[in-house]
Amino acid sequence: MIRRLREHWSRELIRPLIHRAFTRLVWGVFLALFAAFLVSRGGGRDLRGAFLGIYALVCLIGAWLSYLQLDGVKLPRLDRLRALIDRKRPARGTGDMIDFVDEEIQSYESLEEAERYLVLLLADLINAVLFLAAALILS
């Protein structure tokens, strides 16, 4: 498994990995804490740890699906769902970044298919570890 990951890994994948992991981390924390707020507001007990653990399981399932896709399994409905979620944002004029003109920025959309699955696999594994640790602390 590690050999297969090393085949596709390059330094250009660090930025998309950080972007994906941070975005999923923020969404996971928001969803878990918001769901716990709604449940505890009705007089229930504090379920922050439970919801964080559930989101960690969702991340583990996502990592497993990404690993299967990296291995060659085709999941067409999942690819369509990801295409809907990852649609491109409209281009906006934000000014010049003259300091970074010479650097080529590797975006997620320009990655090869195997590199995308690797980025998703690693981002989900990072988030699963963080959410499991948080769930254990809060439980």
DAPE-V136198 format. One record per residue. N is the residue number from 0. RES is the residue in one small letter. OMEGA is omega in degrees with one decimal (999 if undefined). D_LAST is the distance of its C-alpha to the last C-alpha in Angstrom with 1 decimal. Layout:
N|RES|OMEGA|D_LAST / N|RES|OMEGA|D_LAST
//
This chain:
0|m|-177.3|32.6 / 1|i|177.7|32.6 / 2|r|178.6|36.4 / 3|r|178.1|36.1 / 4|l|179.9|33.6 / 5|r|178.2|36.0 / 6|e|-173.7|38.9 / 7|h|-175.4|37.5 / 8|w|171.4|35.8 / 9|s|-177.8|37.6 / 10|r|-179.4|37.1 / 11|e|-178.9|37.6 / 12|l|-177.8|34.4 / 13|i|-178.6|32.3 / 14|r|176.3|32.7 / 15|p|178.3|31.9 / 16|l|178.9|28.8 / 17|i|180.0|27.5 / 18|h|-179.3|28.5 / 19|r|-177.7|26.7 / 20|a|-179.2|23.5 / 21|f|179.4|23.3 / 22|t|179.1|24.3 / 23|r|177.0|21.6 / 24|l|-179.5|19.0 / 25|v|179.0|20.1 / 26|w|-179.7|20.4 / 27|g|178.4|16.9 / 28|v|179.7|15.3 / 29|f|-177.2|17.7 / 30|l|-178.8|17.2 / 31|a|-178.3|13.4 / 32|l|178.1|13.6 / 33|f|177.8|16.8 / 34|a|178.0|15.6 / 35|a|176.9|12.6 / 36|f|-179.0|15.4 / 37|l|-178.9|17.8 / 38|v|-176.7|15.7 / 39|s|178.9|14.6 / 40|r|179.4|18.1 / 41|g|177.8|19.5 / 42|g|178.9|18.0 / 43|g|179.3|14.9 / 44|r|-177.3|11.4 / 45|d|-176.6|9.0 / 46|l|180.0|8.1 / 47|r|179.9|7.8 / 48|g|-179.9|5.0 / 49|a|-179.9|7.2 / 50|f|174.8|10.2 / 51|l|176.3|9.7 / 52|g|176.9|9.4 / 53|i|179.0|12.4 / 54|y|174.9|14.3 / 55|a|176.0|13.8 / 56|l|176.0|15.5 / 57|v|177.1|18.1 / 58|c|177.6|18.8 / 59|l|176.1|19.3 / 60|i|176.7|21.7 / 61|g|177.6|23.4 / 62|a|178.6|23.9 / 63|w|177.5|25.3 / 64|l|177.5|27.6 / 65|s|177.2|28.8 / 66|y|177.2|29.5 / 67|l|178.9|31.5 / 68|q|175.7|33.4 / 69|l|179.1|34.1 / 70|d|176.0|35.5 / 71|g|179.5|37.9 / 72|v|179.0|36.4 / 73|k|176.8|37.4 / 74|l|-170.9|35.0 / 75|p|-179.8|37.3 / 76|r|177.7|35.1 / 77|l|177.4|32.2 / 78|d|177.7|34.8 / 79|r|178.1|36.1 / 80|l|177.8|32.6 / 81|r|177.8|32.0 / 82|a|176.8|35.5 / 83|l|-178.8|34.8 / 84|i|-172.8|31.7 / 85|d|-179.1|33.3 / 86|r|-175.0|36.6 / 87|k|176.3|38.5 / 88|r|177.2|38.5 / 89|p|-180.0|41.9 / 90|a|179.3|43.7 / 91|r|177.1|44.0 / 92|g|-177.5|46.3 / 93|t|-179.8|44.2 / 94|g|-176.7|46.9 / 95|d|174.1|47.7 / 96|m|-171.4|45.7 / 97|i|-178.9|48.7 / 98|d|-174.1|46.8 / 99|f|-177.4|45.1 / 100|v|-175.6|48.1 / 101|d|-178.4|48.7 / 102|e|174.1|45.2 / 103|e|-179.0|44.4 / 104|i|180.0|40.9 / 105|q|178.2|39.3 / 106|s|-178.6|37.7 / 107|y|-177.5|35.4 / 108|e|-177.8|38.2 / 109|s|179.0|40.7 / 110|l|173.5|38.8 / 111|e|-175.9|40.0 / 112|e|-179.7|38.2 / 113|a|178.6|36.8 / 114|e|176.3|35.7 / 115|r|-179.7|33.8 / 116|y|177.4|31.9 / 117|l|178.2|31.2 / 118|v|179.3|29.8 / 119|l|178.6|27.6 / 120|l|-178.1|26.4 / 121|l|178.0|25.6 / 122|a|178.8|23.9 / 123|d|177.8|21.7 / 124|l|177.6|20.8 / 125|i|-179.3|20.1 / 126|n|178.6|17.8 / 127|a|178.7|16.0 / 128|v|-179.7|15.4 / 129|l|-178.5|14.2 / 130|f|175.5|11.8 / 131|l|177.7|10.4 / 132|a|178.8|10.0 / 133|a|179.7|8.5 / 134|a|178.9|5.9 / 135|l|179.3|5.3 / 136|i|-176.0|5.7 / 137|l|-178.9|3.8 / 138|s|999|0.0
//
